[in-house]
Amino acid sequence: MQNAGNTSKTKQSPKAGNAPAKPVVQTTAPVVKQSLDDLLSHTNSQPYMQLATAMQIYDRHKDKPKFNVNQVGTALYNSLGSIIQQHPGMDRQPENALLLSSIKNNIDYGTFDNAKFEAVRSHAMKFIAPYWEDVKNALSDGEYKRMAEIAFVRKKDFPNLHNELASHDTAKNAAFFGVMLNQMSEDASARNTSNMLQYYNSMVDNIDLSVYKKAGFTDAQASDLAKSAKDTYTKLVNGMTEQAREAHMKDMMGIASYKFSQHVKNVDVGHIKSKIGAAAPYEGLLLALQSKSQPNEA
């Protein structure tokens, strides 16, 4: 007969191997995306911008009779040399030192032509492309939109990208006002007011009557008000002095700029990122660097 005091089993401590595992504490900090400002502050972007600018100038003017490839070739030579020198020892490598020397000798002795520019450009792209990838990874949505603003306005500098960006339904109005703003700016610089009525008609031909309707006007009344405003405006601009026309052009540019900025806000950011991301590396890089160095177009 067992002792009643021994009827309960002795409680054993759990083996060390069976102890509950302690929760793992995550000690690695989340990866913080590098901003474009941070990237530019730690790299010398100037020669990249000069190199991309030389490529852009070449594309715009290479087929013109008076185009001097030596001038843009000199910019190509200087900027490429500066980029190579940023990497310790690379400028002393024979393939780089002799390449730069041959470019300079071709320019100095008048044997640098379009075919040689394009050969050097193709090689220089191998320096631009990795830097453009770094820039793309640092861009915010707002910076992408800022780059799109420049491309919308400066169609002459970025013709292919402008058209690609304008292909989306949400971007058509931004592209329209961007081109108009650029033309207005050129006219204002030349003190040319002859296109003033044309700009007005372009802006109001597809006028949005919803504002009138929200104010309580009927469809017929809204249409009549818009037509009356157009007729009255035409009479007012006739006979204005040149000083008055120039002052009025500034007001007109202000309205166009406001409309442009409003339409840019509505452009699908996914579309912008897709088209700019697929752009030629020198165009994308040039847009990004110019967006940080120029005041807003709108």
Disulfide bonds with the S-S distance in Angstrom:
none
